[in-house]
């Protein structure tokens, strides 16, 4: 995927005086990285710049593999007024993200190889990111019939999902898990029992009752997780649960992993940084799917990040424009932007001493890369020169309206963060930072 | 009557939740004086002279709209009724578009009813007028709770220490939520009574006692407040049939006998006779105060408009 992005005429790039961080190998040491032809050719302490190389003094800042974000919705095709792939890539670069997996419920949905290839090409054209689309898990993403996994995989599908929709029918999910095995792939589920969640706008409980909002019981998540774990057991297939947000579901996943089933999961920053009180005063930017949870669930997500139950942190970036959000709460679209804040919110858990820096970075780089079967996400010779340079302590404030990219609907509006991206490189090319 | 502090901070009446007991008492005192004034046949046509009140109703309502219209006119405001039909909403006009239209009309007081919880709060951020929530989704209906409290106070002489049973479809009721907040703030004991499918999650956290049995719920009650059961709830499967609902939760003479002998019966209207309330009870002048609730509605709305107009003057 990286191949078309490589500029072979570029001079070698030598980044020195950096704190090298490679979660896969556990490397955390001062040193330098040499990049040639889009790949890392040398990496470690005691390197010297070769003749003719472009050199950059990192000033002691952290240099890590570019982030791998396995869950992003793009407005293109179909909702370009929300965000185009070009603006998405801009925001990704500013957030230190170099690889993105795009959800298939665009308009039209990515259930056809031609449409999927269109998205791939648009991603390549940005020159900033590897944009790896999911193929639709079911035709039209309507949860009924399994899509053409073979043809979609040939066309470049990274895995299969119905995106923001749950596959509610147990038989369809069974067939999807079973059939995906034939192509060595897996199915990403939006874990929320659809009949129980229908019409809901907030987590069922005292706050939703006070606000008069239709509630979704938190058990709707664990219920579908439990069912799909049973289906993974029957089929031997690999199920991946997206944006897991409740302690109850995480306990199920922990047990399934201990049993040796092929079950993985990710979570998104809102679920370990915010709780349901963020929707007070009808803040529609904090209306998400799944909805924000009580504090006990947030703490359970943090614990599951720390103990390894969660395999990856994904932004679950969902672009919306102001008109999608400036509506009465129940009518407003669910979802928030997350590209520019992915690293900063994750680092907040490092500063809060819940995660080590390497464990946090692993959740953003090597672990999702390994899950997706990608060669990126590592800092070692031969790996793609996808890099992020960041200052661990430098502060900034999230301000909806002045975030990179088109969509501004950040649930973290106003949040003060420590940890700022200074530069991003894709296949050795600088795509962010001066 | 004069107040040294703002009765409705923020210059809007969006919810009962958050109002302090002194604010509620002051509103009720003022409403009481308007009730007396209305009875005497006198009017006070200069208080809102030159002010524009717009009744903006996204949901049909005859009772509440008329009540606000009368209240505004009795205080001398120019009253305009805008019914926004579903069709123009479907054409794509958003609440925000409506807000800019209203700002252009220099509206001073805006009475809003909307099917969505939080819609008046959203409008209040976008319009220059003082916003009064006349019912939003399943959130709140503050003037209804105020008029209910005024009615109870006139009949029982107090709110504190009374046992009030709110019965029926609490889940979908904005009237119930506003009453729960107001009555709890004024130290009444609030019970909610209904089938579990019509009781909101974690309702006890609002400071009420929850009952699923009418006999237990009504025992010792001073006030029995019935709620309207909407027909579409039956379609949603929350209640199997209206005859079953009436049998177990509809208020008839037999069930009313479980409450205190002098318990009063209330209903926010419009009533489904034979579903949540038996006609014999609804029309019993000894027990039912449903007519008085309507009368107090005008007085309470005059008080709210009066207080908000004072805020308008305070802020120029």
Interface residues (C-beta under 8 A of the other chain):
Chain A: X204 X205 X206 X208 X209 X210 X211 X212 X213 X214 X215 X217 X281 X282 X323 X326 X327 X328 X329 X330 X331
Chain B: X17 X94 X95 X96 X114 X116 X117 X118 X119 X121 X122 X136 X137 X138 X139 X140 X174 X177 X200 X201 X202 X203 X205 X206
